[in-house]
Amino acid sequence: MAFALSVNLNKIALLRNSRAGNYPDVVRHGEICLQAGADGLTVHPRPDQRHIRPDDVRQLAQLVRTRPGIEFNIEGNPFAPKLGDFPGFLPLVEEARPHQCTLVPDSNEQLTSDHGFDLNQTAARLEPLIRQLKDRAIRVSLFMDPDREQISLAKDVGADRIELYTGPYAAACGQNGSDLDRLFADYCDAAAHATAIGLGVNAGHDLNLDNLPRFATLPGLLEVSIGHALIVEAINQGLAATVRAYKALCDN
């Protein structure tokens, strides 16, 4: 069963920010990804603007509006505040009006996202924000671990989808140990449960050309968001060729 590929452009922006100017151009590389077959683009803006900046978000939103059928996904911490010319995460999302907003429980101090929401702790704060986004016709996905109880709570707070955090799966693939089968079974169970209660299933974090084929068999998978590994592989293969390789896997 085919699923969508959304290319995360954060690492392109990180490379650009290492020098003055606009090289490499994030929007131009987004265009290359779409021309090579990507189904959408993802960005994860943070208040420190270590990679994606607010103007990147605005320009990419304009790019996607010219491409019918292409989706724009903005992910990040829903509680991230205004800082300098960063307007705050939710105000930026409301301005850009992406097709999907993936809420992630990360802090500005984290190097990258490394766990899903504990909705026992954050449901009350998230629920009105989710309603606010859905009132603006933005699909809401929550970054989650493969935990049945937490996934049920994601449904209760009004999410449309979950994005399964795949870091542990990717790490287990790298070790080739006996834990991999058990862990993958947990992801399959979580995905089946999400689908059964009416949640769409996305996935992302450290997926690559080696570990994606097995994960592609996850029941009900709708979308994967891939950035770091794709950009690293593009150094060797070229960006367009790498996107085409991922897209072929997604199309099964």
C-alpha positions in Angstrom: 0.0 0.0 0.0 1.4 3.3 -1.0 2.0 6.2 1.4 3.1 9.8 1.1 6.6 11.1 1.3 7.1 14.5 2.9 10.7 15.8 2.8 11.9 17.7 5.8 14.0 20.7 4.7 15.5 21.6 8.1 19.0 20.4 7.2 19.1 22.5 4.0 18.3 25.5 6.1 21.0 24.5 8.7 23.6 24.4 5.9 22.4 27.8 4.6 22.6 29.3 8.1 26.3 28.4 8.4 27.2 31.3 6.1 25.7 34.7 5.3 23.3 34.8 2.4 20.8 32.4 0.9 22.9 29.5 -0.3 21.6 26.9 -0.5 18.2 28.3 -1.2 15.6 26.3 0.9 12.7 27.1 -1.4 14.6 26.1 -4.5 15.6 22.8 -2.9 11.9 22.3 -1.9 11.1 22.7 -5.6 13.7 20.1 -6.5 12.1 17.7 -4.1 8.6 18.2 -5.5 9.9 17.9 -9.1 11.5 14.6 -8.1 8.2 13.2 -6.8 7.8 14.2 -3.1 4.2 14.4 -2.0 4.9 17.3 0.4 7.3 19.4 2.4 7.9 19.5 6.1 9.6 22.1 8.3 10.2 22.3 12.0 10.7 26.0 13.0 12.2 26.7 16.5 12.5 30.0 18.3 16.3 29.9 18.1 16.0 29.7 14.3 18.9 27.3 14.2 17.6 26.1 10.8 14.1 27.0 9.4 13.3 30.7 9.8 9.8 32.3 9.7 10.4 33.7 6.2 11.2 30.1 5.0 7.8 29.0 6.3 6.0 31.8 4.6 7.8 31.3 1.2 7.3 27.5 1.3 3.6 28.0 2.1 3.4 30.2 -1.1 5.3 27.5 -3.1 2.9 24.7 -2.1 -0.1 26.8 -2.8 0.9 26.8 -6.5 1.1 23.0 -6.5 -2.3 21.3 -6.3 -2.2 18.0 -4.4 1.1 18.9 -2.6 0.9 19.2 1.2 2.8 21.5 3.6 3.4 20.1 7.1 4.7 22.4 9.9 5.9 20.6 13.0 7.0 21.9 16.3 6.4 22.6 19.9 2.9 24.2 20.3 4.0 26.1 23.3 7.1 27.7 21.7 6.9 31.4 22.5 7.7 34.6 20.6 11.4 35.2 20.6 12.9 38.2 18.6 11.4 38.0 15.1 10.1 34.5 15.7 6.4 35.2 16.2 5.7 32.0 18.3 4.9 28.6 16.9 1.1 28.8 16.7 0.9 32.3 15.3 3.4 31.3 12.6 1.3 28.2 11.8 -1.9 30.2 11.7 -0.3 32.7 9.3 1.1 30.0 6.9 -2.1 27.8 7.0 -0.4 24.5 6.2 -2.4 21.4 5.4 -1.1 19.7 8.5 0.4 20.8 11.8 2.4 18.1 13.7 2.7 19.0 17.4 5.9 17.8 19.0 6.9 17.9 22.7 10.4 19.3 22.2 12.1 22.1 23.9 14.5 24.7 22.5 17.3 23.0 24.3 16.9 19.6 22.5 19.1 18.8 19.6 16.2 17.0 18.0 12.8 15.5 18.9 13.4 12.4 20.9 10.0 11.3 22.5 6.3 11.5 22.0 3.7 13.3 24.1 2.7 12.1 27.6 -0.9 13.2 27.3 -1.6 12.4 30.9 0.5 15.5 31.6 -0.3 17.8 28.6 -3.9 16.9 27.4 -5.6 19.8 29.1 -3.1 22.3 27.6 -3.2 20.8 24.1 -6.9 20.3 23.7 -7.8 24.0 23.1 -4.8 24.5 20.8 -5.9 21.5 18.7 -9.4 22.9 18.4 -7.9 26.3 17.4 -6.0 24.7 14.6 -8.9 22.5 13.4 -11.1 25.6 13.3 -8.8 26.9 10.7 -9.1 23.8 8.6 -5.6 22.6 9.6 -5.2 18.8 10.1 -3.6 18.1 13.5 -1.1 15.2 14.1 0.5 14.5 17.5 4.1 13.1 17.8 3.6 9.9 19.8 5.4 6.8 21.0 3.9 3.4 20.1 1.8 3.2 23.2 -1.8 2.2 23.0 -3.0 4.1 26.0 -1.4 7.3 24.9 -2.7 6.9 21.3 -6.2 6.5 22.7 -5.7 9.8 24.6 -4.6 11.4 21.3 -8.0 10.6 19.9 -9.7 11.9 23.0 -8.0 15.3 22.7 -9.1 15.7 19.1 -6.1 14.8 17.0 -6.7 13.7 13.4 -3.5 11.7 13.1 -0.5 10.6 15.1 3.1 10.6 13.9 4.9 7.6 15.4 8.4 8.5 16.7 10.6 6.0 14.9 13.9 6.7 16.6 14.0 3.5 18.6 13.1 1.4 15.6 15.9 3.0 13.6 18.3 2.4 16.4 17.3 -1.2 16.7 17.8 -1.7 12.9 21.3 -0.5 13.3 22.0 -3.1 15.9 20.4 -6.0 14.1 19.4 -7.6 17.4 16.5 -9.8 18.5 14.8 -6.7 20.0 14.0 -5.5 16.5 11.1 -8.0 15.9 9.5 -7.3 19.2 9.8 -3.5 18.8 8.4 -3.6 15.3 5.5 -5.6 16.5 4.8 -2.8 19.0 4.7 -0.3 16.2 2.4 -2.5 14.2 0.1 -2.9 17.2 0.1 0.8 17.8 -0.7 1.6 14.2 -3.5 -0.9 14.0 -5.0 0.5 17.2 -4.8 4.1 15.9 -6.5 3.1 12.7 -9.2 1.2 14.5 -10.1 4.2 16.6 -10.1 6.6 13.6 -6.7 8.1 13.7 -4.5 8.4 10.7 -0.9 7.1 11.0 2.2 9.1 10.0 5.8 8.2 11.0 9.2 9.9 11.2 12.6 10.2 12.7 15.8 8.5 11.5 14.1 6.6 8.8 16.4 5.9 5.8 16.7 3.8 2.7 17.9 0.8 4.6 15.2 0.7 7.4 12.2 2.2 5.5 11.4 -1.0 3.5 10.4 -2.9 6.6 8.6 0.0 8.2 6.7 0.5 4.9 4.7 -2.7 5.8 3.2 -1.0 8.9 -0.6 -1.3 8.7 -2.4 1.9 7.8 0.7 4.0 7.2 -0.3 7.2 5.4 2.9 9.4 5.4 6.5 9.4 6.4 8.5 12.6 7.0 12.2 12.2 6.3 14.9 14.8 6.5 18.3 14.1 8.1 19.0 10.8 6.4 17.6 11.9 3.1 19.9 14.9 2.9 23.0 12.9 4.0 22.2 10.3 1.3 21.8 13.1 -1.2 25.4 14.1 -0.6 26.4 10.9 -2.3 23.5 10.3 -4.7 22.2 13.8 -5.5 19.0 15.3 -4.1 16.6 14.4 -6.9 17.9 10.9 -7.2 17.6 10.3 -3.5 14.0 11.7 -3.4 13.1 9.4 -6.3 14.6 6.4 -4.4 12.5 7.1 -1.3 9.4 7.8 -3.4 9.8 4.4 -5.1 9.8 2.7 -1.6 6.8 4.7 -0.6 4.9 3.6 -3.7 5.8 0.0 -3.0 
